[in-house]
């Protein structure tokens, strides 16, 4: 049974930092891709960052140079370090995966990030 649980959200002033965590169970980090998505009020959910089974990372242009996705395979946890936060980073951040062999979508419950100007 795959389960994802996010934590670390909160209220921060523009220019500040937060680190989100996603604790996962039922998946193999060395084999499966892990993503962070976010959904701002009134907008579609968008992919923010991805880390592959091989450890390669990718980011949406708007967060490049400010956000860093990483993982701790021993702890089965994925992180999103967010620096130089902007008000437009406000939203609910979700952890996501599509593990083998079913490639079914799994989502966490989300964690709210609010950046004040």
VEXKE-478049 format. One record per atom (N, C-alpha, C): x, y, z; atom name. Coordinates in pm, 1 decimal, decimal comma. Example, Ala and Ser with C-alpha at 12.3 -4.5 7.8 and 13.67 -1.06 7.14 Angstrom:
2
node px: 1319,0&py: -569,0&pz: 780,0&a: N
node px: 1230,0&py: -450,0&pz: 780,0&a: CA
node px: 1320,0&py: -330,0&pz: 780,0&a: C
node px: 1285,0&py: -225,0&pz: 708,0&a: N
node px: 1367,0&py: -106,0&pz: 714,0&a: CA
node px: 1290,0&py: 3,0&pz: 787,0&a: C
***
This chain:
117
node px: 84,4&py: -118,0&pz: 0,0&a: N
node px: 0,0&py: 0,0&pz: 0,0&a: CA
node px: 88,8&py: 124,2&pz: 0,0&a: C
node px: 69,7&py: 207,4&pz: -103,8&a: N
node px: 148,3&py: 330,2&pz: -114,6&a: CA
node px: 82,5&py: 439,9&pz: -32,7&a: C
node px: 163,1&py: 507,3&pz: 47,7&a: N
node px: 114,8&py: 621,5&pz: 124,9&a: CA
node px: 218,2&py: 732,0&pz: 119,1&a: C
node px: 168,9&py: 854,6&pz: 101,4&a: N
node px: 253,7&py: 972,9&pz: 96,9&a: CA
node px: 202,9&py: 1074,0&pz: 197,7&a: C
node px: 293,6&py: 1132,6&pz: 273,1&a: N
node px: 253,0&py: 1231,4&pz: 373,0&a: CA
node px: 345,5&py: 1350,9&pz: 374,3&a: C
node px: 291,2&py: 1467,8&pz: 339,1&a: N
node px: 371,2&py: 1590,0&pz: 334,4&a: CA
node px: 369,7&py: 1662,7&pz: 469,4&a: C
node px: 474,8&py: 1738,6&pz: 492,4&a: N
node px: 482,7&py: 1825,6&pz: 609,6&a: CA
node px: 578,6&py: 1938,7&pz: 578,0&a: C
node px: 575,9&py: 2041,4&pz: 661,2&a: N
node px: 672,1&py: 2149,3&pz: 648,0&a: CA
node px: 617,9&py: 2279,3&pz: 592,3&a: C
node px: 491,4&py: 2279,8&pz: 551,5&a: N
node px: 435,1&py: 2403,8&pz: 500,1&a: CA
node px: 414,4&py: 2506,6&pz: 609,6&a: C
node px: 376,6&py: 2627,6&pz: 567,9&a: N
node px: 352,0&py: 2731,7&pz: 665,5&a: CA
node px: 344,1&py: 2867,9&pz: 601,8&a: C
node px: 347,8&py: 2969,8&pz: 686,2&a: N
node px: 342,8&py: 3108,9&pz: 642,2&a: CA
node px: 482,0&py: 3168,5&pz: 654,1&a: C
node px: 527,7&py: 3230,2&pz: 547,3&a: N
node px: 661,9&py: 3288,1&pz: 545,4&a: CA
node px: 658,0&py: 3418,3&pz: 467,2&a: C
node px: 745,0&py: 3510,2&pz: 502,0&a: N
node px: 753,5&py: 3635,3&pz: 428,0&a: CA
node px: 831,3&py: 3614,7&pz: 298,7&a: C
node px: 804,9&py: 3698,0&pz: 201,7&a: N
node px: 878,0&py: 3693,6&pz: 76,2&a: CA
node px: 1027,6&py: 3703,0&pz: 102,9&a: C
node px: 1102,8&py: 3620,4&pz: 32,0&a: N
node px: 1246,4&py: 3612,9&pz: 53,7&a: CA
node px: 1288,5&py: 3506,5&pz: 151,7&a: C
node px: 1192,3&py: 3450,3&pz: 222,4&a: N
node px: 1221,2&py: 3347,1&pz: 321,8&a: CA
node px: 1234,6&py: 3208,8&pz: 262,1&a: C
node px: 1250,7&py: 3110,4&pz: 350,2&a: N
node px: 1272,3&py: 2972,3&pz: 307,7&a: CA
node px: 1182,1&py: 2877,3&pz: 385,5&a: C
node px: 1151,1&py: 2767,0&pz: 320,5&a: N
node px: 1081,6&py: 2655,6&pz: 383,1&a: CA
node px: 1138,1&py: 2526,6&pz: 327,0&a: C
node px: 1131,8&py: 2420,4&pz: 405,5&a: N
node px: 1167,4&py: 2288,2&pz: 354,4&a: CA
node px: 1048,8&py: 2195,1&pz: 375,5&a: C
node px: 998,2&py: 2142,9&pz: 265,1&a: N
node px: 889,5&py: 2046,8&pz: 269,2&a: CA
node px: 946,3&py: 1905,2&pz: 271,3&a: C
node px: 876,5&py: 1817,7&pz: 340,4&a: N
node px: 914,0&py: 1676,8&pz: 345,3&a: CA
node px: 797,1&py: 1591,4&pz: 299,0&a: C
node px: 829,1&py: 1481,3&pz: 234,0&a: N
node px: 727,4&py: 1383,8&pz: 192,6&a: CA
node px: 775,7&py: 1246,6&pz: 238,3&a: C
node px: 711,0&py: 1193,6&pz: 339,4&a: N
node px: 742,9&py: 1059,6&pz: 387,5&a: CA
node px: 660,8&py: 958,4&pz: 308,3&a: C
node px: 728,0&py: 860,6&pz: 250,7&a: N
node px: 661,1&py: 764,7&pz: 163,8&a: CA
node px: 674,9&py: 622,7&pz: 215,8&a: C
node px: 574,7&py: 544,4&pz: 189,4&a: N
node px: 582,3&py: 402,5&pz: 220,0&a: CA
node px: 523,1&py: 324,7&pz: 103,1&a: C
node px: 571,4&py: 203,0&pz: 85,4&a: N
node px: 518,1&py: 118,6&pz: -19,5&a: CA
node px: 578,5&py: 140,2&pz: -156,6&a: C
node px: 682,4&py: 222,5&pz: -165,3&a: N
node px: 748,2&py: 243,9&pz: -293,1&a: CA
node px: 898,5&py: 228,3&pz: -276,1&a: C
node px: 967,3&py: 223,0&pz: -387,6&a: N
node px: 1112,4&py: 205,9&pz: -389,8&a: CA
node px: 1173,9&py: 329,7&pz: -453,0&a: C
node px: 1234,2&py: 414,8&pz: -371,9&a: N
node px: 1291,0&py: 540,5&pz: -421,9&a: CA
node px: 1399,6&py: 517,3&pz: -525,2&a: C
node px: 1469,2&py: 407,3&pz: -516,2&a: N
node px: 1577,1&py: 381,9&pz: -611,7&a: CA
node px: 1522,3&py: 336,1&pz: -746,2&a: C
node px: 1392,0&py: 318,5&pz: -755,8&a: N
node px: 1330,7&py: 268,2&pz: -877,9&a: CA
node px: 1225,9&py: 363,0&pz: -934,4&a: C
node px: 1162,4&py: 442,4&pz: -848,6&a: N
node px: 1046,9&py: 521,9&pz: -889,5&a: CA
node px: 1074,7&py: 671,8&pz: -886,1&a: C
node px: 1006,3&py: 742,5&pz: -975,4&a: N
node px: 1015,4&py: 888,2&pz: -984,6&a: CA
node px: 927,0&py: 951,2&pz: -877,8&a: C
node px: 975,7&py: 1059,0&pz: -818,5&a: N
node px: 899,0&py: 1133,8&pz: -719,4&a: CA
node px: 886,7&py: 1277,9&pz: -764,3&a: C
node px: 769,2&py: 1333,9&pz: -746,4&a: N
node px: 741,7&py: 1470,8&pz: -790,0&a: CA
node px: 687,0&py: 1554,9&pz: -675,0&a: C
node px: 706,3&py: 1685,5&pz: -690,4&a: N
node px: 633,7&py: 1784,2&pz: -611,3&a: CA
node px: 549,2&py: 1866,7&pz: -708,4&a: C
node px: 420,5&py: 1875,0&pz: -679,5&a: N
node px: 328,8&py: 1959,5&pz: -753,0&a: CA
node px: 280,2&py: 2070,1&pz: -659,1&a: C
node px: 222,8&py: 2174,0&pz: -718,1&a: N
node px: 156,3&py: 2274,7&pz: -636,6&a: CA
node px: 31,0&py: 2322,9&pz: -709,3&a: C
node px: -62,9&py: 2370,3&pz: -628,5&a: N
node px: -185,8&py: 2424,9&pz: -684,7&a: CA
node px: -217,6&py: 2555,7&pz: -614,5&a: C
node px: -212,6&py: 2663,2&pz: -691,6&a: N
node px: -247,5&py: 2795,2&pz: -640,4&a: CA
node px: -398,1&py: 2814,8&pz: -650,7&a: C
node px: -453,7&py: 2903,8&pz: -569,9&a: N
node px: -597,9&py: 2927,8&pz: -575,2&a: CA
node px: -643,5&py: 2966,6&pz: -715,0&a: C
node px: -744,1&py: 2895,8&pz: -765,5&a: N
node px: -799,0&py: 2926,7&pz: -895,9&a: CA
node px: -715,4&py: 2881,3&pz: -1013,7&a: C
node px: -609,4&py: 2806,4&pz: -987,6&a: N
node px: -521,5&py: 2761,8&pz: -1096,6&a: CA
node px: -512,5&py: 2609,8&pz: -1099,6&a: C
node px: -465,2&py: 2558,7&pz: -1211,6&a: N
node px: -445,4&py: 2415,3&pz: -1225,7&a: CA
node px: -323,6&py: 2370,9&pz: -1145,1&a: C
node px: -324,3&py: 2245,7&pz: -1108,1&a: N
node px: -208,5&py: 2189,0&pz: -1039,3&a: CA
node px: -93,6&py: 2180,9&pz: -1139,6&a: C
node px: 26,6&py: 2221,3&pz: -1097,0&a: N
node px: 141,6&py: 2220,1&pz: -1186,3&a: CA
node px: 258,0&py: 2145,1&pz: -1122,9&a: C
node px: 335,3&py: 2081,1&pz: -1210,9&a: N
node px: 455,2&py: 2011,1&pz: -1167,5&a: CA
node px: 563,3&py: 2113,5&pz: -1134,2&a: C
node px: 619,9&py: 2104,2&pz: -1015,8&a: N
node px: 721,7&py: 2198,6&pz: -970,8&a: CA
node px: 861,5&py: 2138,6&pz: -981,8&a: C
node px: 876,8&py: 2015,0&pz: -936,3&a: N
node px: 1009,1&py: 1952,9&pz: -934,0&a: CA
node px: 995,2&py: 1802,1&pz: -941,7&a: C
node px: 1097,1&py: 1738,2&pz: -998,2&a: N
node px: 1097,4&py: 1592,7&pz: -1015,5&a: CA
node px: 1235,8&py: 1538,5&pz: -986,8&a: C
node px: 1239,3&py: 1422,2&pz: -923,9&a: N
node px: 1365,0&py: 1350,3&pz: -907,2&a: CA
node px: 1343,9&py: 1207,9&pz: -956,4&a: C
node px: 1433,2&py: 1163,9&pz: -1044,9&a: N
node px: 1418,0&py: 1032,3&pz: -1106,4&a: CA
node px: 1481,1&py: 924,5&pz: -1019,1&a: C
node px: 1461,9&py: 800,5&pz: -1062,1&a: N
node px: 1520,9&py: 690,1&pz: -988,1&a: CA
node px: 1672,7&py: 699,5&pz: -984,3&a: C
node px: 1730,4&py: 757,5&pz: -1088,2&a: N
node px: 1875,4&py: 773,8&pz: -1093,4&a: CA
node px: 1926,5&py: 897,4&pz: -1021,6&a: C
node px: 1834,9&py: 977,9&pz: -969,6&a: N
node px: 1875,4&py: 1096,5&pz: -895,9&a: CA
node px: 1879,8&py: 1224,8&pz: -977,1&a: C
node px: 1844,0&py: 1215,9&pz: -1104,5&a: N
node px: 1839,4&py: 1337,5&pz: -1186,6&a: CA
node px: 1721,0&py: 1423,3&pz: -1143,9&a: C
node px: 1737,0&py: 1553,5&pz: -1156,4&a: N
node px: 1631,9&py: 1645,7&pz: -1113,2&a: CA
node px: 1590,7&py: 1738,9&pz: -1226,0&a: C
node px: 1469,2&py: 1788,5&pz: -1216,6&a: N
node px: 1418,0&py: 1883,3&pz: -1313,4&a: CA
node px: 1318,3&py: 1974,7&pz: -1242,8&a: C
node px: 1308,1&py: 2098,5&pz: -1294,7&a: N
node px: 1225,9&py: 2199,2&pz: -1229,9&a: CA
node px: 1147,4&py: 2280,0&pz: -1331,3&a: C
node px: 1033,6&py: 2330,2&pz: -1289,8&a: N
node px: 963,2&py: 2427,6&pz: -1371,2&a: CA
node px: 1046,9&py: 2555,3&pz: -1372,1&a: C
node px: 1043,7&py: 2627,5&pz: -1483,1&a: N
node px: 1131,3&py: 2744,2&pz: -1499,7&a: CA
node px: 1117,5&py: 2845,4&pz: -1385,8&a: C
node px: 996,6&py: 2862,6&pz: -1334,9&a: N
node px: 972,1&py: 2967,5&pz: -1235,6&a: CA
node px: 1041,7&py: 2942,9&pz: -1102,1&a: C
node px: 1089,0&py: 2819,5&pz: -1077,6&a: N
node px: 1155,0&py: 2791,5&pz: -948,7&a: CA
node px: 1301,9&py: 2755,0&pz: -965,0&a: C
node px: 1349,8&py: 2748,5&pz: -1086,2&a: N
node px: 1490,3&py: 2712,3&pz: -1108,0&a: CA
node px: 1582,2&py: 2811,4&pz: -1038,3&a: C
node px: 1681,1&py: 2755,9&pz: -969,1&a: N
node px: 1774,3&py: 2840,0&pz: -895,2&a: CA
node px: 1728,1&py: 2874,7&pz: -755,2&a: C
node px: 1600,5&py: 2845,1&pz: -723,4&a: N
node px: 1548,1&py: 2877,5&pz: -590,5&a: CA
node px: 1506,7&py: 2751,7&pz: -513,7&a: C
node px: 1454,4&py: 2651,9&pz: -583,7&a: N
node px: 1406,7&py: 2528,3&pz: -520,1&a: CA
node px: 1503,4&py: 2414,2&pz: -549,6&a: C
node px: 1513,3&py: 2322,7&pz: -454,4&a: N
node px: 1595,9&py: 2204,0&pz: -472,3&a: CA
node px: 1519,7&py: 2082,1&pz: -421,3&a: C
node px: 1504,4&py: 1983,3&pz: -509,3&a: N
node px: 1443,6&py: 1856,8&pz: -469,6&a: CA
node px: 1555,4&py: 1758,3&pz: -436,5&a: C
node px: 1535,1&py: 1682,0&pz: -331,8&a: N
node px: 1633,7&py: 1581,6&pz: -292,6&a: CA
node px: 1561,4&py: 1465,6&pz: -226,0&a: C
node px: 1634,5&py: 1360,7&pz: -197,9&a: N
node px: 1572,8&py: 1244,4&pz: -134,3&a: CA
node px: 1671,6&py: 1179,1&pz: -39,9&a: C
node px: 1616,7&py: 1109,6&pz: 58,3&a: N
node px: 1693,9&py: 1025,7&pz: 148,7&a: CA
node px: 1635,1&py: 885,5&pz: 134,5&a: C
node px: 1704,0&py: 800,7&pz: 59,1&a: N
node px: 1651,5&py: 668,5&pz: 30,5&a: CA
node px: 1636,5&py: 586,5&pz: 158,0&a: C
node px: 1729,8&py: 599,6&pz: 251,0&a: N
node px: 1722,9&py: 522,8&pz: 375,7&a: CA
node px: 1599,7&py: 559,7&pz: 457,1&a: C
node px: 1558,3&py: 687,0&pz: 448,6&a: N
node px: 1441,7&py: 733,5&pz: 524,3&a: CA
node px: 1314,4&py: 731,9&pz: 441,3&a: C
node px: 1325,3&py: 695,6&pz: 312,3&a: N
node px: 1209,1&py: 698,3&pz: 221,7&a: CA
node px: 1138,9&py: 833,4&pz: 227,2&a: C
node px: 1217,9&py: 937,7&pz: 219,4&a: N
node px: 1165,6&py: 1074,2&pz: 229,4&a: CA
node px: 1221,1&py: 1159,1&pz: 115,9&a: C
node px: 1133,9&py: 1238,7&pz: 57,5&a: N
node px: 1172,0&py: 1334,7&pz: -44,5&a: CA
node px: 1153,8&py: 1474,8&pz: 13,1&a: C
node px: 1242,6&py: 1563,5&pz: -22,7&a: N
node px: 1240,4&py: 1699,2&pz: 30,4&a: CA
node px: 1227,5&py: 1800,6&pz: -83,0&a: C
node px: 1174,6&py: 1916,0&pz: -49,5&a: N
node px: 1175,1&py: 2029,5&pz: -139,4&a: CA
node px: 1221,8&py: 2149,9&pz: -59,3&a: C
node px: 1346,1&py: 2189,7&pz: -83,5&a: N
node px: 1400,4&py: 2309,6&pz: -18,9&a: CA
node px: 1362,9&py: 2429,0&pz: -104,4&a: C
node px: 1292,8&py: 2523,2&pz: -43,5&a: N
node px: 1243,6&py: 2639,4&pz: -116,9&a: CA
node px: 1305,6&py: 2764,0&pz: -57,1&a: C
node px: 1386,7&py: 2832,4&pz: -137,0&a: N
node px: 1453,0&py: 2956,2&pz: -94,4&a: CA
node px: 1401,6&py: 3073,0&pz: -176,4&a: C
node px: 1428,8&py: 3193,0&pz: -127,8&a: N
node px: 1388,8&py: 3315,5&pz: -197,3&a: CA
node px: 1243,1&py: 3309,1&pz: -239,2&a: C
node px: 1159,0&py: 3271,1&pz: -146,6&a: N
node px: 1017,5&py: 3251,4&pz: -178,1&a: CA
node px: 950,7&py: 3381,1&pz: -220,5&a: C
node px: 856,0&py: 3367,6&pz: -312,7&a: N
node px: 780,7&py: 3480,1&pz: -366,6&a: CA
node px: 632,1&py: 3458,4&pz: -339,3&a: C
node px: 554,3&py: 3565,3&pz: -335,3&a: N
node px: 409,6&py: 3548,3&pz: -315,0&a: CA
node px: 346,1&py: 3453,5&pz: -416,1&a: C
node px: 397,7&py: 3450,9&pz: -538,6&a: N
node px: 341,7&py: 3361,5&pz: -640,0&a: CA
node px: 373,9&py: 3215,2&pz: -616,0&a: C
node px: 456,5&py: 3185,5&pz: -515,8&a: N
node px: 480,5&py: 3045,9&pz: -477,6&a: CA
node px: 372,0&py: 2993,0&pz: -384,7&a: C
node px: 281,5&py: 3079,8&pz: -344,8&a: N
node px: 172,6&py: 3038,6&pz: -255,4&a: CA
node px: 85,8&py: 2932,3&pz: -319,0&a: C
node px: 50,4&py: 2831,8&pz: -240,1&a: N
node px: -36,9&py: 2725,8&pz: -288,0&a: CA
node px: -27,4&py: 2603,5&pz: -198,9&a: C
node px: -102,0&py: 2501,9&pz: -238,0&a: N
node px: -93,1&py: 2372,9&pz: -169,5&a: CA
node px: 7,3&py: 2286,5&pz: -246,5&a: C
node px: 103,9&py: 2234,1&pz: -175,4&a: N
node px: 209,1&py: 2152,7&pz: -235,8&a: CA
node px: 181,6&py: 2005,7&pz: -207,9&a: C
node px: 188,7&py: 1927,3&pz: -316,3&a: N
node px: 156,5&py: 1785,6&pz: -309,9&a: CA
node px: 276,7&py: 1701,2&pz: -353,1&a: C
node px: 294,1&py: 1593,6&pz: -284,5&a: N
node px: 389,1&py: 1490,1&pz: -323,7&a: CA
node px: 316,7&py: 1391,7&pz: -414,7&a: C
node px: 385,4&py: 1340,9&pz: -514,5&a: N
node px: 321,2&py: 1253,4&pz: -614,0&a: CA
node px: 418,2&py: 1148,8&pz: -663,1&a: C
node px: 365,3&py: 1031,7&pz: -693,8&a: N
node px: 444,9&py: 927,9&pz: -756,6&a: CA
node px: 357,7&py: 837,2&pz: -839,6&a: C
node px: 419,0&py: 767,8&pz: -934,0&a: N
node px: 351,6&py: 666,7&pz: -1014,9&a: CA
node px: 441,3&py: 543,6&pz: -1016,2&a: C
node px: 435,8&py: 466,3&pz: -909,4&a: N
node px: 532,8&py: 357,6&pz: -894,9&a: CA
node px: 507,0&py: 239,2&pz: -986,6&a: C
node px: 612,7&py: 168,7&pz: -1018,3&a: N
node px: 601,3&py: 45,1&pz: -1093,0&a: CA
node px: 536,4&py: -61,7&pz: -1004,2&a: C
node px: 471,7&py: -160,8&pz: -1057,6&a: N
node px: 450,0&py: -185,5&pz: -1199,4&a: CA
node px: 320,3&py: -128,0&pz: -1254,5&a: C
node px: 233,9&py: -74,2&pz: -1165,3&a: N
node px: 103,0&py: -28,7&pz: -1212,2&a: CA
node px: 105,4&py: 111,4&pz: -1271,0&a: C
node px: 202,2&py: 193,8&pz: -1231,1&a: N
node px: 207,5&py: 334,9&pz: -1269,7&a: CA
node px: 79,3&py: 408,8&pz: -1233,5&a: C
node px: 14,2&py: 364,1&pz: -1128,8&a: N
node px: -103,9&py: 433,7&pz: -1078,2&a: CA
node px: -58,6&py: 562,3&pz: -1009,8&a: C
node px: -144,3&py: 665,9&pz: -1017,8&a: N
node px: -112,6&py: 792,8&pz: -953,1&a: CA
node px: -141,2&py: 787,4&pz: -802,8&a: C
node px: -43,5&py: 831,8&pz: -724,8&a: N
node px: -61,0&py: 845,6&pz: -581,2&a: CA
node px: -26,9&py: 987,9&pz: -540,3&a: C
node px: -111,2&py: 1045,1&pz: -454,2&a: N
node px: -93,2&py: 1182,3&pz: -405,8&a: CA
node px: -95,6&py: 1184,2&pz: -254,1&a: C
node px: -20,5&py: 1277,7&pz: -198,7&a: N
node px: -32,8&py: 1303,8&pz: -56,5&a: CA
node px: -151,1&py: 1396,0&pz: -31,5&a: C
node px: -170,8&py: 1431,6&pz: 95,7&a: N
node px: -285,3&py: 1515,0&pz: 131,3&a: CA
node px: -258,4&py: 1662,8&pz: 104,9&a: C
node px: -131,9&py: 1697,0&pz: 82,1&a: N
node px: -95,0&py: 1835,2&pz: 54,4&a: CA
node px: -56,6&py: 1912,1&pz: 179,9&a: C
node px: 27,1&py: 2013,2&pz: 159,7&a: N
node px: 65,9&py: 2102,6&pz: 269,1&a: CA
node px: 61,8&py: 2245,8&pz: 216,5&a: C
node px: 3,1&py: 2335,1&pz: 293,7&a: N
node px: -18,7&py: 2473,3&pz: 249,9&a: CA
node px: 107,7&py: 2556,1&pz: 269,4&a: C
node px: 144,2&py: 2626,7&pz: 163,9&a: N
node px: 253,9&py: 2723,9&pz: 170,0&a: CA
node px: 195,6&py: 2861,1&pz: 136,3&a: C
node px: 215,4&py: 2955,8&pz: 224,8&a: N
node px: 167,1&py: 3091,8&pz: 203,6&a: CA
node px: 284,5&py: 3187,3&pz: 218,3&a: C
node px: 308,0&py: 3265,1&pz: 111,5&a: N
node px: 417,3&py: 3361,9&pz: 111,9&a: CA
node px: 356,5&py: 3501,5&pz: 110,5&a: C
node px: 384,0&py: 3577,8&pz: 213,1&a: N
node px: 329,1&py: 3713,4&pz: 222,5&a: CA
node px: 427,5&py: 3813,5&pz: 165,6&a: C
node px: 371,2&py: 3919,0&pz: 107,7&a: N
node px: 457,1&py: 4021,2&pz: 44,7&a: CA
node px: 497,5&py: 4127,6&pz: 145,3&a: C
***
